[in-house]
Amino acid sequence: MSAVDLDMRKLRYFVALAEELHFGRAAARLHIAQPVLTRQIRALEGELGIKLLNRDSRGTSLTLAGSRLLDDSRYLLTEAQALRQRLSQIEDSLITITVGVLPGLFATAATRAFEAGDPARRVVTVPVSWNQQAEVVRRGDVQVVYARSPFDFSCLATAPLLEEPRDVVLAAGDPLAEQQSVSLDDLASRRLLQDPASVPEWYALASPELRREAVHSAVTGVERKLEMVAARAGFAVLPRSTVTSYRRPDLRVLPADGLEPSRVVLAWDPTVEDTARDEFVIAALACAGQTIDPGSREKQ
């Protein structure tokens, strides 16, 4: 006889019928219609190629094969239930932390430290943009986020990780790109291609028209910003590690006088008690120096 994939549902139906020896009572016990039970039992006999039940005017009885299948089915169903319980216990014991990470930041070292020695621990990292970094925590999408200042920290707990310079990104052909550095006054008359709240120093100097344009047409996504900078549509201000991760020959990166450094912090919702999250924060603080590309730190 060829191999047969046993259907556990059909076995459960068969056990009920074998114990009741009455189609009506077995169907009621299973909460299904009697014709459905009849079809399922016939299908099981067809799949096995064996007669399991005798049906005559005196009622229903088990064949020898049916009696053997009853014993084995009880064992299989019990084992299947035990397996489900064991798997459920494993699933329940998993400790999963969802961490938001901005471009240019790395949670790899903290993840390894948190997961080390405990196979039940898992860290899921999700990319977030600058204007999402606070909201993903407030909405509960992530338990903790690697965030960058400046942004609205209200109602969030934070722990500092490190600081790094912010640089100005210009098109390679821009006249300012020939200088060794740029000033905020140099940039005040130019279009900022990002949320102006991320560069408050520029916002304080720019004209009302440029401020309004920046608010209403801010570009999201590092790649898109850089494409527009290369097309000479404006400039961007980015943390040095982010710039290092996106080297391009059609762009020039210059330090800027008067720009505050980017402060990298961990942020989370302090109103939510979460022991695993707190343990991840401890691991992340211990690995703070590995939060950005080591190569970008060497250039600071």
FENVENTA-V553783 format. One line per field, one symbol per residue. ss: DSSP state (A for helix, B for strand, O for the rest). burial: + if it has 24 or more other C-alpha atoms within 12 Angstrom, else -. A space follows every 50 residues. Layout:
BEGIN
ss = ???
burial = ???
END
This chain:
BEGIN
ss = OOOOOOOAAAAAAAAAAAAAOOAAAAAAAAOOOAAAAAAAAAAAAAAAOO OOBBBBOOBBBBOAAAAAAAAAAAAAAAAAAAAAAAAAAAAAAOBBBBBB BOOOBOOAAAAAAAAOOOOOBBBBBBBOOAAAOOAAAAOOOOOBBBBBOO OOOOOOBBBBBBBBOBBBBBBOOOAAAAOOBBBAAAAOOOOBOOOAAAAA AAAOOOOAAAAAAAAAOOOOOAAAAAAAAAOOOOBBBBBAAAAAAOOOOO BBBBBBBOOOOBBBBBBBOOOOOOAAAAAAAAAAAAOAAAOBOAAAAAOO
burial = ---------++++++++++-+++--++---------++-+++-++----- -++--------+---+--++--+---+------------------+++++ +++++++++++-+++-----++++++++++++++++++--++++++++++ +-+--++++++++++++++++--+-++---++++-+++-+++++++++++ +++--+---++--+---+++++--++++++-+++++++++++++-+---- ++++++--+++++++++++------++++++-+++-+++++++--+----
END
